[in-house]
Amino acid sequence: MKEISRRKFLQISALTAGATMLPMPLKWLGTGKAHAFAQSNNTLLKKDAYPLRGLAFSGNVLGAIPPDAFYANDPNGIPVLTGAPDKYFANTMQYDITLGEYQDQLHPGMLPTTLYGYHDTNNPAAKKHLGGIIIAARGTASRLRFTNKLPSTHIIPLDTTVPGAIQRPDRTATHLHGGFIPWVSDGGPFDWFSPDGTSTGSTTGRGTACAGMSFQNGKGGFLDILTENTMKAGQGDYYYPNDQSTRLMWYHDHAWGITRINAYAGIATGYLCLDLAQEIPFAAGAVLDIVTGTKGNADGPKCGQMPQLTRLVPLVFQDKIFVNSTTTATDPSWANVAPSRVQGDGSLWYAHIYEPNRWRLKTGRGYKTPPNPSCIAEFFGDTMLCNGTVAPVVQVEANRFRFILLNACNARFLNINLMKVQPGCEITTDPVTLVPNGQYDYINNVAVPALPTPGPKIIQMGTEGGYLHKAVEFPATAPTTANGNIIPFNPATFSGNLIVGCAERVDCIIDFTGAQDGDEFIFYNDAAGPYPGGDPRNDYFVGNPNTPAALPGSIIDTRNILRFRVKKQGNSDPQLVPASGIELPPLDPKEIAPFGAPGAPLQVPAGTFVRDLTLNEDFDAYGRLRQVLGTTKKALVGSGFGLEYLAPATEIIAQGTTEVWRIFNTTADTHPMHFHLQTGQIISRQPFSIVNGIFVPTGTPRGPEPNELGWKETAKCNPGEVISIVFKWDQVPVPFDVPYSDRQMGSLGAAIAQANEYVWHCHILEHEEHDMMRPLVITGKNPMRPNIVPTGGTLAKAPQLFKVTLPANHSFTVTSSAGAPAVVGQSATNFTVDFTGATGTFTYTVTDSGTGLSSTVTVTV
């Protein structure tokens, strides 16, 4: 495949799609061969060095689920937090989490890597990359108390010309990516706090150099006063209701101006929410669930079709570059821009020079010279990590496994094919055709002429928004390449096999049944970076003349991204996946737009409001390319449609409103757009043109991809296309009164009445921060449900008082489970139950008589 510029690519793809009147994209990539990026060590860091890190448990999850309920309980793995019952909020687990700097050995061939990350405040020795994983259950909320212990100097070079970055570098804001949560716990860009940060709940307190303008949940804030009133400076509380179906979410830093470097440094980890009712399969008379031992549930999958938790494995992908002895030669200024503690072998390296031979740079006419360190358009690492380790091997039995994949790369997309290789081999790539041309035995250093062969199908069941409407198989069609074994990525049609954009998740099954002991399989990735046009200098494989540091068997490789090895024969599940496919639980919540014929656009209810938005590119004051969001109206400044993050909010929506968002992409990139608060349904994609400043869809619209037929909170928006997504902007009921945001997001610098502050943005992190992010404001009171203060532990056989928190002037009713002792007294703020002589476990449900919202508490006597 010949090198083509991004400009030329979009001309070709736009003509193919019929969008012939789009503005010329600003981004382009030169064909210069200079290798300005530093590279990881290409000789010492061999593949096959570590097994995949599993999960490390220090106790039962949620106080009930034992560690052996999960696959690969690994004492040296990624720490999972256990938490403890919350003393104030009913049905809630409290977690104490510290953010700080530590070291972790990611590969035995290099020294430990200095990282940022999360760890259990009560167990400071448990520090690992991606540490702090939380496994939550639907119906049990989480309250996370974060303590910020980040150092005053960042381990990644910091460009203070990026919006927001001039403020101190030790800030953090925690965002639960995919969470249905109140805005005060969303962890938006202005929700940051520093190690000595304080917040009194006043604008003055939040506006200091210690806390962001939207931070209301620190020391002296409403949650501190509402609960124990024991918070210290540098702490923040976040409340997650967990009223969501089974899905892998993740929580990561979102502080304004430093998100991209904080996440790259390690401030990110997984958050698995399990709807145990969904996870209990149903079949007549079967004893099924490994967690609870209960029998089937009509809302779950059929017995035997889905692996249980004992075979559920999270897979978190990241790409990075590591400092080594060659770094000072390729990057002489590294010593000047990074602190001394990250100059040694194994430290993280991050690009810090804006290179005109990679990205367009405007000069003259008053443009300033980019500084060093400078932000860049996108970052692509040369080394893939999975679950926080370099080049790991996943040990599996000859059985069916459930994997939940997260693409946590800053900018790199993945196109995954699962291929079988000979033991100890990696897949080699033809530098001209860019398809596999053989194998290489990196243990014996010898080429193997045999082509890899297709591995088991990947059966996708869910996305970041929960289960799909129907399971989808990859490869979904017959192989199409000349060597007959992969479905390659096609930049002109945005197609391939299993394509996973930044921040997207894939819940899937891979069936290794029938594999022999010692068989090996490879996740092979050929997605272009940047996606979809690509730059050959970001495609790391042996034989690529643009990446000569990639040697056989070295970790510098973004094509062979994960290895599976069958460790031993296992017993097959009692029932294989039927030819008709897996029967999945129904969508939760129920779909807005019904599903029609395959490939057809979905139909939204008549009269649904349509909001038109745009993805744009322009240049900042330093002449650097930047990406911005906007509407289809010309911006106040410049001739384009883009708006900076701090421009007055345009997406202001009344709570409960259903809208179709049409997002027109005028840039050369596919942008993985992430929407805080809500998931949506992709309705269609369609070419468009711009005629006299008017955006006009053209040609024939096509429906969502088969693996997009469900709820999505991160959607791929392709160049030259308008994507339509329908949302219902509800807010989640919580057991406290949510204050409004008073950040000045309105016109003329005014606050917006009854504002609940969220954002929507591109999840290519370098785009998000420069400046591809806009406010998303939901107006109206966040629903409030009752809170029953739990008493904790086993109750005595005596009358017990339960306190109830309600909105002012509201009343409540109490109902109880069958056989539970009756309520013997009730006031406006509490109720009493006499447990004298009672034995057992009982549930009491308190319902707000005005709103109908409920909360429950379960007690054991």
N, C-alpha and C positions, 0 to 999 in steps of 0.2 A: 504494500500500500504506500503510495507516494505521500510525502508530507504535504499538507495543505494548510493554509492559514485559516484562522477562525472566520475572517471576513469572507474568504472564498467558500468555506463550508456553508455558512448561512445563506449565501447567494444560491448555492446549489439546492439546499434543503428547502428554501423558501419557494424557489421556482417549482420544485417537485410538489410542494404542498399547495401551490396556487396562490400563496400570499405574496403577490408580485409588487405590492406598493408599500412594503414596510420600509421604515427609515433604515439607512445603512448602519449596521452595528458598529459601536466604537471599539470593541475589544478585538485585538488581533494578536497573533503570536508570530514572532520572527522565526526564521529558520537557521539562525546562528547556532554554531556548534559549541560555543563557550559553555563550560560547565561551572557556573558560578556557585551553584549549591554545593555545600559540603556533603560528604557521603559517609554512610556508616562503614564499619570495618569490613572489608571484603575477603579477608583471609582467615581470621580467627573465629569469626562468629558463624559456626556451622549450623545447619538445620538438624532436626531430630535430637535436640539437646535436652528438652524438658517435656514431661507429659503435660497435658492440659491441666491447668489448675481447676480443681473442683471447688466446692464450698466448704468452709471451715465453720463448724457450729460450736458455740460454747454452752449450749443448752437447748431446750425445746423451743421451737418457733411458736410464737403466740402462746407460749406456756403449755402447749398441748401437742403440737406436731413434732415427733421425734426426728433427730437428724437422719436416721436410717430410712426415713420416708423419701429422701431425696437421693438422686444418683451422685456417686463420687463424693461421699462425705470425706473430705481431705483435710487432715489436721494441719497441713501446711498450705492450704488453699486460701481462697478469698474469704475474709471474715464476714460472717452473717451476724447481724445484730439480733439480740433476743428481746430486749426491752423488758418493761414491767408494767403491770396494770396502772393506768393513770389514776391519780388520787382525786382528780376533780371531774374529769369527763367520763361519763359512762361508756362502756363498750369501746374503750380506747387503750392502746398501748403507748407508753411514753418511751422515747429513745433519747439518750444523751450522746451527742456526737461532737467531736472536736475536729476542726480543720487545722492542719499544720503541715510542716515540712518533715520529710523522713527519707530514708533510703531503702531501696528494695532491689534485689538482684534479679534482673529480668532475663538474663542469659549467663551461663557459667563461663563464657568466653570473654566477658568484660567485667569491669568493676561494678559495684552497686550503683544504681541510678538515683540521683537526687530528684525527688518528686514532691508535689503537693497532693493532699488527699484527705479523706475522711477516716476517722477511727472511733471506736467506742471510748467515750470519755472515761468510763470506769475500768477500761482494760487497755491502757496506753501502749502495752507491748504488742498488741494485735494490729500491726500496721503493714498493709500490703497494697500494691497498686489495685485499684478498683474496690478497695475495702469499704465496708459499711453497707453491704447489700442488705436490703430489707425485704422480707417475705411477709406480706400482709394478707388478710382474709377479708372478703367482702362482708360488711356488717360490723367490722371491728375497725374503728378509726385509728389514726396514728397522730401523736403529737411529738414533733422532733424539736429538741432544744439544741441549737448549734452554739458552740463556743469557738470564736475566731482566734486562733493562735498563729496566724500567718506572719512570716517575717516582714520587716520593713522594706527589704529590697527583693525584687522578683527574680526568679531563676531564669526567666525568659526575657530577652531584650524588649523593653517597653517603649513604644512610640507614643509620646505624649501629645502628638498632633491629632490623634484619632479622637473623635468626639467623646468626651467624658473621661479620657485617660489621663488628663492633667491632674486629676485628683489622686489621692494616695494609692499605692499599688497593693496594699494589704487588705483591700476590701473584698467582700464576698456577698452574694445574694443567691439563695438556694431556690432553684426552679424544679418542681416535679414535672418533668416533661411527659405530657399525656394525662396529667391529673385533672379531675373534675373537682375544683377546689375554689374557695373564696379568694378574692383578689389579694387580700392581705397576706395570704400564704402562697401566692403564685410565684413570688420571687422574681418579679420583673426587674428591669435594668436599674430603676431608681430605688429598689428595695434593699440596697446594700448597707452593710455596717462594717466597721473596722474593729481591730482588737480592743481599742479603748472607746468604741462607739457607745453612745447613750441615746435614748429616745424617751421623751416625756409624754409623747402623744401630741405634742404641739408642733406647729410649723417651725418654730425657732429651734427646737431640739433636733428635729430631723434635718434641718438645713445646715447644720454645722459640718465641719470637715470629718466628722466621725460617723455620720449616718446620712443616708440618702433621703431625698425629698418625699419618697413614698413609704419610708420605713415607719411602721406603726406597731411593730410587734417585738420591741426590745425592752430593755430595762425601763420601767415606768410606763410602758405602753399598756394598751387595754387588756391584752392577754395576761400580762404580768399581774396587773391589779385584779383581774377576774379570778386568777388561780392562786398560786402560793405566795405571790409577791416576793419572790426570792431571787429574781434574775440579777445577774451581775453585768457590769459594763462589758461590751464585746460579745453579748449573747443575743440570740433571736429565736423565737418560737414560731413553728409552722404547723398548722393543723390540716390533716388530709382525711376527709371523710371515708375514702375507699368504697364509695357506693358505685362500683364499676365491675363489669364482667372480667373474666380472666384475661390478663394481658401483661406483657412486660413493659413497664415504664422505666424511666431512669431519672435520677435527680443529679443536677449539675449546676455549676456556677453560672450566673447570668448578670454579674455586675457590669454596669455601663462602662464601656471602653476597654475592658480587660477580659471579656468572656472568652475570646478565642485563645488567649495565652493561659488563662486559668484552667480551662478545660483540657488544653494540650498538656499542661503541667500535671494533670491528674485529678482535678476536682470534678469527678463524675463517677457514678456507679449505678448499679441496677436496683430496681424497685419492682418486685414481682407481686402483682395482686392476683389472688386466686379466689374465684367464685366456687366454693367447694360444692355447691349444689350443681353447678355446671360440670364439675369434674367427676361427679359420681355417675358412672355409666348405668344404663338401665337394661335389664334382662330379667325375664320371669324367674323368680326363685333363686337368683344368684346372690351370694355374699361377695360383695365387689370391692368396696373402697378400702384401700390400704391405710388411709389416714383415720377415718372414723369407724370403720367396720360396719357401716350402715349398708342397707340395701339400696337398690336403684332409685333414681330420680328421673321423672319424665322429662325434665329439661336438659338432661345430660346426653352424651353420645351413647351409641349402642355398645353393649358389652363386647370387649375384645377388639374394637376397632381403633382405639386410641391408647397408646402407652400411658401408664400411670406415672405418678411423681417419681417412682424409683428409676424411671428411664427418661426423666426430663433434664436436659442439659442446656444452660444458657451459653451463648457464644457471642462475645463482645469483640468486635473488630476495630482496630485503630492502626494508623500508619504513622511512623515516627522516623527520625534520623538521630543517630547517636554520635557524640563527640569521640574522636580517636586521634591517633598520632598524625593523621593526614589533615586534620581540620585546619590547623594554622596555615598550611600551605594553600588550601583552597579558599579559606576565609580568614585573611590576616587580621581583620578588624574584630574578630570574635572576642579576643582578649580585652578589647576596649568597651564592648557593649554588654557583656555578660559578667556577672560577679565571679570572683576567683573560685568559689566553691563549686561551680559548674564548668570548670575548664578541663577537668580530667576525663579519662577514658570512661565511657558509659553514661556521661551526662547527656541530657536532652539538647539537641540542636534545633534551632528554628530560624527560618529565613528572616533576615532583617534588613536587606537592601532591595530597594525597588529597582528592578532591572529592566531597562528599556528594550532589551532583546527578548524579553518574555511578555511584557505588557506595554501597551501604548503609553507614552509619556508626552504631555503637552508642555512645550517650552515657549519662552518669550511672552509677550503681551501681559507682563506682570505676574506670571506664574513663578512661585518660589521653587527653590531647589529642594527635592525631597531630603529629609534628614536621614541620619544613620544612628539609631535604628529607625526604620520606616515600616509602616504597614505594607502588606503585599496583597495582590488580588486574590490568590488562593495559595494554600500550602499543601504540597503532596510529599509525603515521606517515602523513603525507599525500602522500609522494613515493616512488615505486617506483624502486629501483635494480636493474639486472641486470648481473652481472659487475663490480660495483663502480663503475658509472657511472649517471648520472641520464638517464633517457629515451633510451637508446641505440637504434640501428637495426641489425638483423641483416642483413647483406648475404649473399644466397644466390644460387646459380645455379638455373636451371630444372631441378632434379634432386632426388633423394631425399637427405635429410639425417637423421642420427641426433642427437638431442638428449637430454641427461641433465639433468633439471630438479631443483633443490634449492630447497625453500621454507625459507629461512634467516631468515624474519621472527620477531620475538619472540613475536607472538600472532596474526598475521593468517593466516587460511586463504585458499586460492585456489579459485575455480571457473572453469576456463578453457574458453572457446570460441574457436576460430580463425575470424576473419571477414575477408572481403575488403572493402577500402575503396577509394575513389578516391584517387589519389596526393595526399599532403599533407593527408589528412583524418583526423579522429579520430571515434570513435563517440559520439553523444550519447545521453543517457538520459532517459526520461520520469520526472519526479520523483514522479508519482502511481503509475504502473504498474511503475516500476523496470525496464523493458525498453527496449532500443534503439528510438529513434524517428527516427533520421536520422544525418547526418554533418555535420561542421563542417570547412571548409577553413581551417586555422589559419594557413596561409601568406598567403592573400588575405583572411582575416577575413570569410568569408561562409558562411552556412548552406547546406548541400546537402540537399535534401529526400529524396534517395534513401536507402533503407535499405541497411545493409551486407548482403552476401550470404555464404552459407556458404563457408568456405575449405576447403582439403584436410582430410581426416580425420587425426586424431592416432592413430597405431597404437602402443599401449603394449606393450612387450616385457618390461619388468622393473620391479622396485621396489628399495627399499633393500636387500633380501635377495637380489638377483640376478634371473635370468630367471624369468618367470612360467611356469605350466603351459601356457598358451596365450596368444597375443597377443590384445589387446582393442582394438576400434576406438571412437573418440569423434568425433562423436556415434555412440552405439551403436544409437539408435533414430531414427525419423523426428522432425524438429523438431516441437515441441509448442506454440510460442508463436503468438499471433495473427498476428504479422508473419512467422511461418514461418522464422525464421533462427537462433534459438538455443535451447538447452535451459537455462532459468534455474534458479537455485538455489531449492529448495523447503525452507524451514525446518521444515515440519511432517513431512516424510519424510526429511530429511537427504540429499536427492538433487539432482542437477544433471548436469553434463557431466563434465569431468575435475576432480575435487575433490582438492586436495593440501593436507594438513594441515601444521602446523609440523614441520619436520625430515623430512618424507617426501620420497622421490625418485621420479622417473618417468623410465624409460629408454624412449624412443619414437622413431618414425620419422614424419617429415612429408614427403610427396611433393609437391614443387613442379613436377614434370614437367608441361609444357604451359603453365605460366605465361609471360606475355610480359614482355619487358624493361620495367622500371619498375612492374610490378604490386606492390601493397602489401597486406599482411595484418596484422591486429591480434590479439594475445592479449587478449581481453576478459574481465574478472573481475567477478563480481557476488556473491561469497561474503560473507555477513554477518560483521560484526565487532562484538562477539564472536560466535563461531560456536556455535550456529546462530541464536540469537534476534536478535542484532544491535542496534546503536544507530545511528540515522541520522547522528549526528555523526561516525562513523568511516567513512562511505561518501562518499568525496571524488569528486564529479563535478559538472560544470557544470550549474547549475539546481537543485541540491539546496539548499533554503532553510536547511538545517542546516550547510552548508559554503560560505558565500558567497565565501570566498577562492578557490574553484576557478573560474578564468576560462578561456575558450577558449584552447587552445594552451599553457596554463601547465603546469608540472610537477606542480602540486597535483592529483593524479588517481590514484585507486587502481582505476579500471575499465579504462582503456587502459594496460596494463602493459608491453607490448612490441610493437615494430613490426618486421616482416620486409619487406625490399625486394629484388625480383629484380633483380640487378645486370646480368646478361647471360645469354644462352642458353648452356646447357651441354649436353654430350652425355648422353643418358639412359643409365641403367644397362642392361646387356644383357638383364636379365630383370626385369620388374615384379613387385610383390607379387602372388602368385596369389590367385584368388578364395577358395581354401580356407584362406588365411592363411599367415603365416610359420611355418616349421618351426623351433622353438626348441630349443636344447640341453636335455637333461633337467635336472630340478631337482638342485641340488648344495648340500647333501647330499640324498639321496633323502627323499621326504616321509614323515612319520610316519603321517598320516591320508590314505588314498587319496581321489582326487577322484571325485565322483559326478555326479549329474544337475545341470544348471545351477540355481543358486539353492538347492540342498538343503544342509543342514548336513553337515559332514564327520563321519565316524565314527572315533573313536579306539579303540585296542585295549582290549578288556575288562579291567577291573581297574585302569586307570590312576588314580593318585591325583588327587583334585580338591581344589584349594586355593581358598577363597572369600576375596575381597578387596573393598574398597569405596573409592569416591571420594567425598569429603565436603567440606562447607563449614562454617566456624564463624567466630569473631571472635577477634582477638588482644587483648592487654592495652590497646591503643589504640582498640579498637572497630572496627578495620579488618577487612574481609572477608578471609579467607584460605582456601586450599584445602589439604586434608590427605588422605593415604592412610590406610588402616586395614584391619582385618579385619571380619568380621561379628559380632564380639563387642564388647560395649560397652567403650569406653575406660575406663581407670582414673580419668581426670579428666574431668568434664563428663558430659553425657548422650548424646553422640554416639558414633560408631564410629571417629573419626579418631585418628591417632597422629602426634606430631611426629617429625621425622627422628631426633632424639637419643633417642627412646624405645627400649627394648631391642628388638633385631631379632626379627621374627616370621617372616620368610621365610628359613629356614635349611634348606638342601637338600643332600643327599649327592651328590657328583659322579656323573654318569652317570644320575641319576634322571630319569624322564619324568613330567611333571605337566601337568594341565589347570588353568589359572588361570581362574576365573570372577570377573570384575571388575564389580561392581554400581555404577553411576553414579547417585548420589543428588543430583547438582548440576544446575544449569541450563546448563552448558557441555558441548560435546564436547571431551574432553581427548585430545590426541595422546600416548598413553603410550609412553614409550621404555624399552626393557629393555637394560641393559648385558650384555655377554658373548655373548648368544645371540639368534638369530632364532627365531620361532615360526610356527605355522600358525593362522590364524583359523578357528575351527570353526563358530561361529554367533553370532547376536545375537538377543535375545529380551526382551520386556517383563517387568517383575517388579513385585511388590508386597512390602510389609513388613507382616507380620501378627504382632502381639505380639512384635516384635523379631526375627522370623524372616524371612529373605529368601527369597521364593518366586518362581521364574520362572513367568510366566503366558503364555497365548496361544500362538501358533505360532512356533517359532524359524525364522529364515531363515539361509541360508548366507552365506558371504563374498561380497562384491561380485566381479564377474568379474576386476577388476584387483587383487584381493587373493588370488587363487589361486596362491600361491607363499609364499616366506619373507618375514616381516615383523619388523622390530625397532622400528617405530613404528606403533601401531594407534589408529585413531579410536574412542574410547569415547563413545557418544552418551548424552545425558540420558534417564533413564527406561528404560535398557536394561542388560542384563547381557551382556557379550561374553565368549566362551569361547575361549581360546588354548592350544594344546598346545606345550610346550617339552621338549627333552631337554637337560639341563644338563651337557653335557660341557665339559671344559677343553682348551685347545690345547697340544700338546707343544711344548716349547721347549728350547734347548740349554744350559740352566743350571738350577740348583736354586732353585725359587721359595720364598722364605720365607713364612711365614704372617703374617697381620695380627694384631697384638696390641692394636689399638684396642679399648677396652672397650665392646663392643656388646651384651653379654649382660645377663641380669637381674642386679640388685643391683650393677651396675657392673663385672662381671667380663668378661674376655676370653672369646671362643668358641674352643674347641679346634679346631685345624686349619682356621682360617678363611681363605678367599679372599674379599676384600671388594669387592663391586660395589654398584650402586644401581639402582633403577627409579624413574621419575619422569615427571611431565607435562613436555612440551617447550614449553608456553607458559612462557617463561622467568620471567615474573613469578609464575606459579603455583609453579613448581619451587622458587623460593627462599623461598616464604612460605606453606606449608612442605610442598609437595606432592612429597615425596621420601622414600623409605624404603630402609634397607639391604637388599641382596640378598647373602646369604652362602652360598657353595658350600664344603662341607667335604670334606676329603680332599686327598691330595698331587697337585699339578699334574703331569701327565705330563712326563717329561724324555726328550728324544731326544739322540743323540750330536751332538757338534760337532766337525767336522774343521777344524783351524786352517788357513786357506789360506796359501800361500806368496806369492801375489801375482805378477802379471806372467807372462812366458813362462818356463817351467822350462828349466834347463840339461839337456844330455844326460848325466845323471849320476844316481847314487842320490839320492832325495829322501825326507826324513823328514816324516811327517804326524802331528801331535799330535792325540789324541782325548780329549775330556772326557766322562766317564761318571759315573753315580751310583756311590757307593761299593759295592764288591764285585760290580759288574756286569762282564760280558765282552762282546766284540763279534766279529762276523765281517765280512769285506770281500768284496764282489763288484765286478766291473768290467765296463765296456762291451766289446762285441765287438772283439777285436784290441788291447786295451789291454795294456801291459806288466804282468807279473804282480807280485804282492806277494812280496818276497823276505825279509821279516822282519817279525815282529809281537811286541809286548809287551802288557802290560795297558793301557798309555797311549799307544801309538803304533804306526805301521806304516811300512814302507819299500818304495818302488817304485824299481826301477832303470830309468831312461829312456835308458840308453846306446844310441845308434843309433836311437832311436824318433823318429817325426815324426807330428804330428797332434794332435787334441783328444780327450781321454779322460775318462770319468766313473767315479768310484769311490763305491760306496755302502757305508756303515758301518751295520750293524744291531745294536742292543742285543739280545743273545741272551736277556735276561730278559723284556723288554717287547715285543720285536718292532718297536719304533719305529726309524726310519731317518733318516739324513742323508746328503746327497751333496755331492761337490765335483767340479767340472769343471776340468781343467788342459789347457794347450796347451804342446806341446814344439816 
